[in-house]
Amino acid sequence: MMVRIFVPLDSFAVASGADEVARRLSLQAASRNEAVTIVRNGSRGMAWLEPLIEVETVDGRLAYGPIEPGDVDEAFYEALVSASGHARCIGNPEAHPFLSRQTRHTFKRCGIIDPLDIADYERHGGLAGLRRALAMGPTQAIEEVTRSGLRGRGGAGFPTGVKWKTVAEAPGDRRYIVANADEGDSGTFADRMLMEGDPFCLLEGMAIAGVATGATKGFIYLRSEYPVAIDVMSRAVILARRANLLGPSLLGTDTAFDVEVRVGAGAYVCGEETALLDSLEGKRGQVRAKPPLPAHKGLFGYPTVVNNVVTLASVPEIYRTSAEAYEELGIGRSRGTMPLQIAGNVRFGGLFEAPFGLTLGEIVDDIGGGTQSGRPVRAVQVGGPLGAYFPRSLFDTVVDYEAFAARDGLIGHAGIVVFDETVDMLRQARFAFEFCAAESCGKCTPCRVGAVRGLETMDRIIAGSPGTTQLELVEDLCNTMKFGSLCALGGFTPYPVMSAINHFPEDFDTAPQRLAAE
């Protein structure tokens, strides 16, 4: 009987030695001349257990983790292939509390399938959404995503159906679909996990967007810091063409749609859609003034859908089931599920997909298990380096676009970074300015100059300059950046700065005098 062992190729696992684990397991099998297949799957999202090794049994899978290369000895191998007891066995992974409480919609196949086996993808529900969209035609396909209530998961939360409809109706003899895979926010990894663990899902979502809008060409703009995702997505595109998931005849129809993978040079600002489009065109990545919107004049001046990876990857399941089934999940105007990425000083870090509606406290204390250090949680930053810092007094905030906005925060890409009581919020506010100064494209003065002046002002406070006067300057500067910047990089930098000042004022007290900036 062939034994199938699953060793993740996801970056979580690879960084923890998964490649070497796979090699040693192969050597053990070869030395015994046993029929063992090593499947390099994606991650289940339980980062603290990576590499999480699974073996297929007649009763389902058994998981073992974390398994380091040095753990792959004769005793472990024998326990693995016989599915017997072992100290690192966690049982059925889907019964683990971290997974069993989730509503896996977009990430339902991650960690389960072979990411580069399109037949495996189809056995687990893949391609059903594209077939339904092709049968619907463009008008009904747009109506379906509109009724679902899906909003952009890249941060802005713009209704996906409205964007698609705008592109479909815009004048032009060609249209494009662009997947924004330039995931640069700290504490975010959902795009990467999806591309490494279920790449055909993204391609199917892009193809559905093409069917709905009349676009025949798509681009995946991938950041250079994701070598595993680049490799997996590039191979997936080739395999998809062979299977007619891409190409001149989608699934044997007369509809055409193809995709290219393009790798960016590593500029954070290229996560902004217009800077991304400039980079795709071979120019320096700089923010464009709007209007015109990319939906009217985007890539090469043609109507363009720019959606992030999770948005497009959410689409196939909506079409496979129904818009109504998706719309039933969530609260308020925030419908469906959100992949929460829990990171920082936290016990159980990883990806947790759930409908909108959980509170920040539930995520940090219950799901995340509090801090890894064992110290009390002091602050949580949601939404990447441009997100606000929330104190415990705001942990009743519900994960909902409007609820976060009402408290001067943003969900962004749903990266949640936890800090314990040792965090220095003055240093964190300084970092926000430092980050903006380093990553600004330089197009607009409020961002280009404001970030540098903010950094200088923070250094004066750290050096002991009278805090009240300097903080007045910071607030005035933040207002200028918020309302005068061309894009969210300069416009959102005030969120972490002002939230740190407002919620943690004690850290900005200059008596006794603070240490000079390093």
C-alpha positions in Angstrom: 0.0 0.0 0.0 1.3 3.4 -1.0 1.8 5.7 2.0 1.3 9.4 1.4 3.2 11.9 3.6 2.5 15.6 3.4 5.3 18.0 4.1 4.4 21.7 3.5 6.3 23.8 1.0 4.8 26.9 2.5 7.3 29.6 3.6 6.3 29.1 7.2 7.5 25.5 7.0 10.4 26.0 4.7 11.8 28.6 7.1 11.6 26.0 9.8 13.4 23.3 7.9 10.7 21.6 5.9 12.8 21.0 2.8 15.4 19.1 4.9 12.6 17.2 6.7 11.2 16.1 3.3 14.7 15.0 2.1 15.3 13.0 5.3 11.9 11.3 5.0 12.7 10.4 1.4 16.0 8.9 2.5 14.4 6.8 5.2 11.9 5.5 2.7 14.6 4.7 0.1 16.7 2.9 2.7 13.8 0.5 3.4 12.7 0.3 -0.2 9.2 1.3 0.8 6.4 2.8 -1.3 6.2 6.3 0.1 5.0 9.4 -1.7 6.1 12.8 -0.3 3.4 15.4 -1.2 4.5 19.1 -0.8 1.3 20.7 0.3 0.5 24.2 1.6 0.2 25.3 5.2 -2.9 24.8 7.4 -2.0 28.1 8.9 -0.9 27.0 12.4 2.4 28.7 12.2 3.6 27.6 15.7 3.3 23.9 14.6 5.3 24.2 11.4 6.7 22.1 9.9 3.4 20.2 10.4 3.8 16.7 8.9 0.7 14.7 8.0 0.2 11.1 7.0 -2.8 9.8 5.2 -4.6 6.9 6.9 -7.9 5.0 6.2 -9.5 7.1 9.0 -8.2 10.4 7.7 -5.0 12.3 8.3 -2.8 12.3 11.3 -0.6 15.3 12.0 2.7 15.7 13.8 4.3 19.0 14.7 6.4 20.9 14.9 8.9 18.5 13.4 12.5 19.7 13.0 15.0 18.0 10.7 16.7 16.5 13.7 13.5 14.8 14.7 13.4 12.7 11.6 15.0 9.6 13.0 14.2 5.9 12.6 11.7 6.0 15.4 9.8 9.0 14.1 9.7 7.5 10.6 8.3 4.2 11.8 5.7 6.0 13.9 4.7 8.1 10.9 4.3 5.4 8.3 2.4 3.2 10.7 0.3 6.1 12.0 1.1 5.0 15.6 1.6 7.1 18.7 4.3 9.7 18.9 5.0 12.6 21.3 4.5 15.1 18.5 1.2 13.7 17.2 -1.6 16.2 17.4 -4.2 13.8 15.9 -6.7 14.8 13.2 -5.6 18.3 12.2 -9.1 19.4 11.4 -10.2 18.6 14.9 -7.6 20.9 16.4 -9.3 23.8 18.2 -7.5 26.4 16.0 -8.9 24.8 12.8 -12.2 23.4 14.0 -13.5 26.9 15.0 -12.8 28.4 11.6 -15.1 28.9 8.6 -12.8 27.9 5.8 -14.1 29.5 2.6 -11.2 31.0 0.6 -8.6 28.8 2.3 -10.7 25.6 2.3 -8.0 23.7 0.3 -4.8 25.1 1.8 -2.8 22.4 3.5 -5.1 19.7 2.1 -4.4 19.4 -1.6 -1.2 19.1 -3.7 -1.1 22.8 -4.9 0.3 21.8 -8.3 -2.1 19.0 -9.0 -5.1 20.4 -11.0 -7.0 17.1 -10.7 -6.7 17.3 -6.9 -7.9 20.9 -7.1 -10.9 19.8 -9.1 -11.7 16.9 -6.7 -12.0 19.5 -3.9 -14.5 21.8 -5.6 -12.2 23.6 -8.0 -13.4 24.9 -11.4 -17.1 24.5 -10.5 -17.3 28.3 -10.0 -15.7 29.1 -13.4 -18.0 26.6 -15.2 -21.0 28.4 -13.6 -19.7 31.8 -14.5 -19.2 30.8 -18.1 -22.8 29.5 -18.2 -24.1 32.8 -16.7 -22.4 35.2 -19.0 -21.0 38.6 -18.1 -24.1 40.4 -16.9 -25.3 37.7 -14.6 -21.7 37.0 -13.4 -21.3 40.6 -12.3 -24.7 40.5 -10.6 -23.7 37.4 -8.7 -20.5 38.9 -7.1 -22.5 42.1 -6.4 -25.2 40.3 -4.5 -22.6 38.4 -2.4 -21.5 41.7 -0.8 -17.8 40.9 -1.4 -15.6 43.9 -0.7 -11.9 44.3 -1.5 -9.8 42.4 1.0 -6.6 44.5 0.3 -7.6 47.2 2.7 -10.0 49.7 1.1 -13.0 47.5 1.3 -14.4 48.7 -2.0 -17.4 46.7 -3.3 -16.0 44.2 -5.8 -19.2 44.1 -8.0 -19.1 47.9 -8.4 -15.5 47.8 -9.6 -16.2 44.9 -12.0 -19.3 46.6 -13.4 -17.4 49.9 -13.9 -14.7 48.1 -15.9 -17.2 46.1 -18.0 -19.0 49.3 -19.0 -15.9 51.5 -19.5 -15.1 52.3 -23.2 -12.1 50.5 -24.6 -11.3 47.6 -27.0 -9.4 45.7 -24.3 -9.5 45.2 -20.5 -7.2 43.7 -17.9 -7.4 41.9 -14.6 -4.5 42.6 -12.2 -4.0 40.6 -9.1 -2.2 42.7 -6.5 0.1 40.2 -4.8 2.5 42.8 -3.5 1.8 41.9 0.1 4.1 44.2 2.1 2.3 44.9 5.3 4.0 43.7 8.5 2.2 40.7 10.0 0.4 39.7 6.8 0.8 36.5 4.9 -2.6 35.5 3.6 -1.8 36.2 0.0 1.4 34.3 0.2 -0.2 31.3 1.9 -3.0 31.2 -0.8 -0.5 31.4 -3.7 1.7 28.7 -2.2 -1.1 26.4 -1.1 -3.8 26.8 -3.6 -2.6 28.7 -6.7 -5.3 27.5 -9.1 -7.9 29.2 -6.9 -6.4 32.6 -7.7 -6.2 31.7 -11.4 -9.8 30.6 -11.4 -10.9 33.8 -9.6 -9.0 35.9 -12.2 -10.6 33.9 -15.0 -14.1 34.5 -13.6 -13.3 38.2 -13.3 -12.2 38.1 -17.0 -15.5 36.4 -18.0 -17.5 39.0 -16.1 -15.7 42.1 -17.4 -14.7 41.0 -20.9 -11.0 41.0 -20.1 -8.8 38.5 -21.9 -5.5 39.1 -20.1 -4.4 39.1 -16.5 -1.3 39.8 -14.6 -0.2 38.7 -11.1 2.1 41.3 -9.6 4.2 39.4 -7.1 6.7 40.7 -4.6 10.3 39.6 -5.0 10.6 38.6 -1.3 8.3 35.6 -2.0 10.5 33.1 -3.8 8.3 30.1 -3.0 5.1 31.8 -4.1 6.9 33.0 -7.3 7.9 29.4 -8.1 4.6 27.8 -7.3 2.5 30.5 -9.2 4.8 30.4 -12.2 4.4 26.6 -12.5 0.7 26.7 -11.8 0.2 29.1 -14.8 1.9 26.6 -17.1 -0.2 23.7 -15.8 -3.4 25.8 -16.0 -2.7 26.5 -19.7 -2.3 22.8 -20.4 -5.6 22.1 -18.7 -7.5 24.9 -20.5 -8.0 26.8 -17.2 -6.1 29.5 -19.1 -5.6 30.2 -22.7 -7.7 30.8 -25.9 -10.5 28.4 -24.9 -11.4 28.4 -21.2 -12.6 24.9 -20.3 -13.4 24.3 -24.0 -15.5 27.4 -24.6 -14.9 30.2 -27.0 -13.9 32.5 -24.1 -10.2 33.4 -23.9 -8.2 34.5 -20.8 -4.5 34.2 -20.0 -2.3 35.2 -17.1 1.3 36.3 -16.7 3.3 36.5 -13.5 5.4 39.6 -13.0 7.8 40.2 -10.1 8.2 43.6 -8.5 11.5 45.1 -7.3 10.4 45.3 -3.7 8.9 48.8 -3.3 6.2 49.0 -0.6 4.4 51.8 -2.4 3.8 49.4 -5.4 1.1 47.8 -3.2 -0.9 51.0 -4.1 -2.8 50.2 -7.3 -1.7 53.0 -9.5 2.0 52.7 -8.5 1.6 49.0 -9.2 0.3 49.7 -12.7 3.2 52.1 -13.4 5.6 49.3 -12.3 3.8 46.8 -14.6 4.3 49.2 -17.5 8.0 49.3 -16.9 8.1 52.6 -15.2 9.3 53.7 -11.8 6.5 52.8 -9.3 4.9 56.1 -8.4 1.4 57.0 -7.4 -0.9 58.5 -10.1 -3.2 61.3 -9.4 -6.9 60.3 -9.5 -9.1 60.7 -11.5 -8.9 58.9 -13.9 -9.5 55.7 -11.9 -7.8 52.5 -13.0 -11.3 51.1 -13.7 -11.5 53.7 -16.5 -7.9 54.1 -17.5 -5.6 51.6 -15.9 -2.9 49.4 -17.3 -1.6 50.9 -20.6 -4.6 53.3 -20.5 -7.2 50.6 -20.7 -10.0 49.7 -18.1 -8.5 47.5 -15.4 -9.7 45.6 -12.5 -7.1 45.7 -9.7 -8.0 43.3 -6.8 -5.9 41.8 -4.2 -5.2 38.0 -4.0 -7.7 37.2 -1.3 -10.5 39.1 -3.1 -10.0 37.2 -6.3 -9.5 33.9 -4.5 -12.8 34.4 -2.7 -14.7 34.5 -6.0 -14.6 30.8 -7.1 -16.4 29.6 -4.0 -19.1 32.3 -4.3 -19.9 31.1 -7.8 -19.6 27.4 -6.8 -22.3 27.8 -4.1 -24.2 31.1 -4.4 -24.0 34.8 -3.7 -26.7 34.3 -1.0 -24.7 31.6 0.8 -21.7 34.0 1.1 -23.8 37.0 2.0 -25.3 35.2 5.0 -21.8 35.3 6.6 -20.6 38.4 8.4 -22.2 41.5 9.8 -23.4 44.9 8.6 -21.8 45.8 5.3 -18.9 43.5 5.9 -20.0 40.2 4.4 -18.3 36.9 4.0 -15.1 35.7 5.8 -11.8 37.4 6.5 -8.5 35.6 6.9 -7.1 37.0 10.1 -3.4 36.9 10.3 -2.3 36.7 13.9 1.4 37.6 14.5 3.8 39.3 16.8 4.2 38.4 20.5 1.5 35.8 20.5 1.3 32.1 21.5 -0.8 30.8 18.6 0.2 32.8 15.6 -1.1 31.9 12.1 -4.1 32.4 9.8 -7.6 32.1 11.2 -10.4 32.5 8.6 -13.8 33.5 10.1 -16.8 35.6 9.2 -16.7 39.3 10.1 -18.0 39.8 13.7 -15.3 38.6 16.1 -14.0 41.1 18.6 -10.4 42.1 18.8 -10.3 40.7 22.3 -11.6 37.3 21.2 -8.9 37.1 18.5 -6.0 38.1 20.7 -6.9 36.4 24.0 -8.9 33.4 23.0 -7.8 32.4 19.5 -4.2 33.8 19.8 -3.8 32.7 23.4 -2.3 35.9 24.7 1.4 36.7 24.5 4.2 34.3 23.9 6.2 36.0 26.6 3.4 35.5 29.2 3.2 39.2 29.9 0.0 41.2 29.6 -1.0 42.4 26.2 -0.6 46.2 26.0 -1.3 47.0 22.4 -2.4 45.5 19.1 -1.8 47.0 15.7 -4.3 46.0 13.0 -3.8 46.8 9.4 -0.1 46.7 8.9 2.5 49.4 9.6 -0.1 52.1 8.7 -2.7 50.7 11.1 -3.7 52.2 14.4 -2.6 50.8 17.8 -5.5 49.7 19.9 -5.2 49.4 23.7 -7.1 46.8 25.8 -9.9 49.3 26.4 -10.8 49.0 22.7 -10.7 45.2 22.6 -14.5 45.1 22.3 -14.1 46.5 18.7 -15.7 44.2 16.2 -13.8 43.1 13.1 -16.0 45.1 10.7 -14.8 47.9 8.3 -17.2 50.5 9.7 -16.6 49.6 13.3 -12.8 50.0 13.0 -13.2 53.3 11.0 -15.5 54.6 13.8 -12.6 54.2 16.2 -10.0 55.8 13.9 -8.6 52.4 12.9 -8.5 50.3 9.8 -8.7 46.6 9.1 -6.5 46.8 6.1 -5.3 43.3 5.0 -6.3 42.0 8.5 -2.8 41.7 9.8 -2.9 41.6 13.6 0.4 42.2 15.5 0.4 41.8 19.3 2.7 43.6 21.7 3.2 43.0 25.4 3.7 45.5 28.2 7.3 46.0 27.4 6.6 47.8 24.1 7.7 51.5 23.9 4.9 53.3 22.0 7.1 56.4 21.4 9.5 54.2 19.5 6.5 52.6 17.6 5.3 56.1 16.6 8.8 57.0 15.5 8.9 53.8 13.4 5.8 54.8 11.5 7.4 58.0 10.3 10.7 56.2 9.6 8.8 53.6 7.5 7.0 56.2 5.5 10.2 58.2 4.9 11.9 55.0 3.6 9.1 53.8 1.4 7.7 57.0 0.0 7.7 57.2 -3.8 8.4 61.0 -3.5 5.5 62.0 -5.7 3.8 64.3 -3.2 5.2 66.8 -0.7 3.1 65.9 2.3 4.4 62.3 2.3 7.9 62.9 1.0 8.8 65.8 3.3 6.2 65.2 6.1 7.6 61.8 7.0 11.1 63.1 7.4 10.0 66.1 9.5 7.9 63.7 11.6 10.9 61.5 12.2 13.0 64.4 13.2 10.4 65.6 15.6 10.1 62.2 17.3 13.9 62.1 17.7 13.7 65.5 19.5 11.0 64.1 21.9 13.2 61.0 22.6 16.2 63.2 23.2 14.2 65.1 25.9 12.8 68.2 24.1 9.6 69.5 25.8 6.9 67.0 24.8 3.8 69.3 24.6 5.3 71.6 22.0 6.7 68.8 19.9 3.4 66.8 20.0 1.5 69.8 18.8 3.8 69.9 15.8 3.3 66.2 15.2 -0.5 66.5 15.3 -0.4 69.4 12.8 2.0 67.5 10.6 -0.3 64.4 10.7 -3.3 66.4 9.7 -1.4 67.7 6.7 -0.2 64.2 5.7 -3.7 62.7 6.2 -5.6 65.2 4.0 -2.9 66.2 1.6 -1.1 63.0 0.5 -1.9 61.4 -2.8 -2.2 57.8 -1.5 -2.6 55.8 1.7 1.1 55.6 2.5 1.2 59.2 3.5 -2.5 59.5 4.3 -2.5 56.6 6.8 0.8 57.1 8.5 -1.0 59.4 11.0 -3.1 56.4 12.2 -0.3 54.6 14.1 1.3 57.9 15.2 -1.8 59.6 16.6 -3.2 56.3 18.1 0.0 55.8 20.0 -0.1 59.4 21.3 -3.8 59.3 22.2 -4.0 55.9 23.8 -0.5 55.7 25.4 0.3 59.3 26.4 2.5 58.1 29.3 5.1 56.9 26.8 5.5 60.4 25.4 6.4 62.0 28.8 9.9 63.5 28.7 10.5 63.5 32.5 12.8 61.7 33.2 14.6 62.4 29.9 14.4 59.5 27.5 17.4 57.9 25.8 18.5 59.4 22.5 17.4 57.7 19.3 19.7 54.9 18.3 
